[in-house]
Amino acid sequence: MHYCLNVVSDPSRFMRELLNQLQITQADFDAHIRIVKNLRDKFIAHLDSDITAPLPKLDLALNSVGFLLEYLFRHENHEKHLEGIARFPDPIYRLAYDDARLAYKGEPDVRRSGGRAD
């Protein structure tokens, strides 16, 4: 129900523009989707018998979400349902991302977002 092609009025145009923006082929995009879905199905939604999870780079997924939101604002917001929704990535997201990066890399425990440093 929430699949991106179900919420745009011209799925072919959306996919063509998305692939162009990401500078990848449909086959590359489909391969990335399979990797992310496998991670979700085998390790996040259900813990199967596999011991280690292959962790995909999520830049492609992040850039896809950003493109989808911008596309919705440009082409699908005729009735102004998206008014008041922050454009992606908004400043709050950026602060949370920076906090996560600092925590992951073991960098200083002072967080810019004001969150508690554990």
N, C-alpha and C positions, 0 to 999 in steps of 0.2 A: 504494500500500500504506500510506503514512503520512499520507494525506489525513485531515484532522481528522474528517470524517464517517465514516471507516472505523474509527475507534478509540473511538467512543462508542456506547452501547447504544441511545440514542434520538436519532437524527440530527435529527429535526424539532424536538424540544425544544431540543437544543443550538443549532441555527441560530436559532430564535426568541429564545432567551435572549441569544445573541451579538449579534444585531442590536439587541435592546433595550438591551443594555449599551453598545454603540457608538453608539446613537441614529442609526442609518442604515437605509435601505431595502435590500432584497435587490438591487435594481438598482444602487444606489450601491456596495454591497459587491462585486458582480460586476464593475463597471467598474474598481474599484481592483485587483482580482485580475488583470484583463486588462493593466493598466498595469504591474504588477509582473512578471507573466509575460513581457511583451514585453521589459522591461529585462533579465530573466534570459536569455531566449532570444537576443536580438539583440546584447547587449553583454557579458554575463558568461559564459555557456556557450559562445557563439560570437561572434566579432567579424565581423558582416556588413559590408556596404558603407556602412552609415550612419556618419556622422562624429560626430554629437553624440547623446548619450543624454538623453532626458527623465527627470529624476530625480524620482520621486514622494516625497511626504512619507511617512515611514514610521511616523508615529504610529499610524495605523489598524492596520498590521501588528503593531506592538509591543503595542498594546492587545489585539489578537486573540489573540496568543500568551499573554499574561498571563491572559486570560479562559479560554482552553483549559486551561491548567495548573490554575487554580483549579477549573474545572468537573470535571476529572479527579479531583482530590482529593476534591471534594464528592460526586460521583455515581458514579464508576467505580473507586474504590479499595477495593472490598469485600475483596480478598485482601491488602491492605496492600503491594502491589508498589511503591508510591511512597514508602514510608517512607524517610527519610534524604535525600530529594531536597528541595533548598531551594525554598521558595515564591518566586514571581516577583513583582517583581524582587528578587533577593537582593542583599545588600550588595556582593558582588564585582561583579555586573553594574553596579550603580549607580556604583561607583568607576571601572570601565572606561568607562562612558558619560560620566562627568564628564571623564575624561582626554581622550576623543575630542573632546568639545565644546571643551575648552580648546585642544587642538591645532588644531582647525578654525578657531576664532576668532582664533588667534594670541595667545592670552592667555599669562600667565606659564608658563614651561616647567617649573615645579615640579609634579610629579604627586602627587596624594594617594594613589594606589594603590602608590606606591613604585617604579613602573616607571621605566625610564631616560628621561630627558628628552633628546630628540634635537634 
